[in-house]
Amino acid sequence: MKPQTNRTYPRSLLRIAVLLVTLSLYPLATASGSVPSASVETIQFQSKLTNATLPYNVILPPDYRGSRATRYPVLYLLHGFGGHYSDWVTRTNLADYAAQYRMIVVMPVGNNGWYTDSAGVALDKYESYILKELIPDVQKRYRTIEARYGRAVAGLSMGGYGALKFGLKTPETFAFVGSLSGALAAPAWTEDDLKNLKSIRDSVFSVFGSVGSETRKANDIYEMTRGLSAARVAALPYIYLDCGTEDFLIGLNQQFAALLREKKIPHEYRELPGDHNWAYWDQQVPEVLQAAARKLRLPRAASLK
């Protein structure tokens, strides 16, 4: 395998095919001290940009229906390659975890589009969909805080890449970005890197184009970060990263964390025992919720009965 822009890659990219595809704060409490249940609903959104129906799941705080004037911050939570918008609620205990915080959690469709406007498929505009259609639709349907301090974005694997990219490209949009086990170097992957991984190769080349393309350059978060001015660094959202010590992507995450330190970008980077799997993500998503809650403006606590 050929290294790219001083990045190291896993020796066996075959694991990408297997692992990617399988892929205090204001807590709520009742008078008895227990945490009430959050509610989950699904919205069928007709996207004009993609000319497709793109459903998304929404977790609402336990007190949402009973507090008609209260506005809530929103965490946009992105799935991974080969994943589904329902993964977070069916494969983790996210609804229970989220019930402890007075925030809305939105889980959109990203398909295998790397949360990027595709170079090869005109209607695969997953970056524009998230930023220009999804966020406005959520703000229209729900009582949200329509300001930077009321929005966060995070994700796992491909979704971790997407979240970091959104934070770097549109720092005025989010107060917090988070990545779990981020697949951070996708725009730099070559034919040689992916020669035995057809589904990922097809996706990467369809979305980002040929090696050296403008789309690759525009979506490479390492190069984006290297080129940040001091003023741009000061405007960035807070960044949270974590990765399992057994994860095949840990080297890329270590390199990105080192780059953040070099650029003096405020962030938190954690390595914990674990692999690229749902057991790890179920363990760590509560940490993302807590980290996001520290950076968002949450409604004041209320005792629910």
GIURLIN-V885984 format. One record per backbone hydrogen bond with DSSP energy under -0.5 kcal/mol. NH is the residue of the N-H (numbers start at 1). CO is the residue of the C=O. If there is no record, write none. Layout:
nh={NH/NH}
co={CO/CO}
//
This chain:
nh={3/4/7/13/15/16/17/18/19/20/21/21/22/27/28/29/30/31/33/36/39/41/43/45/45/47/47/51/52/54/54/55/56/57/58/59/60/60/64/67/67/70/72/73/74/75/76/76/77/77/78/78/83/87/89/90/91/94/96/97/98/99/100/101/102/103/104/105/106/107/108/109/113/116/118/118/119/120/122/124/125/126/126/129/130/131/132/133/133/134/135/137/138/139/140/141/142/144/145/146/147/150/151/152/153/154/155/156/157/159/161/162/163/164/165/166/167/168/169/170/173/174/175/175/176/177/178/179/180/181/181/183/184/186/188/189/189/194/195/197/201/202/203/204/205/206/207/208/209/213/216/217/218/219/219/220/221/224/225/226/227/228/233/234/235/235/236/236/238/239/240/241/242/243/245/246/247/250/253/254/255/256/257/258/259/260/261/262/263/264/265/266/268/270/272/277/281/282/283/284/285/287/288/289/290/291/292/293/294/295/295/296/297/298/299/304/304}
co={1/7/4/11/12/13/13/14/15/16/16/17/18/25/100/302/34/304/30/34/60/58/56/43/54/45/52/47/47/45/52/53/43/107/41/105/39/58/61/63/64/67/143/102/150/104/74/152/75/106/76/154/80/84/86/86/87/88/93/93/94/95/97/98/26/101/73/59/75/57/106/55/110/113/116/124/207/206/120/121/123/116/124/125/126/127/128/128/129/129/130/133/134/135/136/137/138/142/72/144/145/147/148/74/176/76/178/78/180/156/157/158/159/160/161/162/163/164/165/166/170/170/148/151/151/238/153/240/155/179/242/157/182/183/185/185/186/190/192/194/197/198/199/200/201/202/203/204/205/210/208/213/214/215/216/217/219/220/221/222/223/225/229/230/231/232/232/233/175/266/177/268/179/270/272/274/244/247/249/250/251/252/253/254/255/256/257/258/259/261/260/264/239/241/243/275/277/278/279/280/281/284/284/285/286/287/288/289/290/291/292/292/149/296/102/29/302}
//
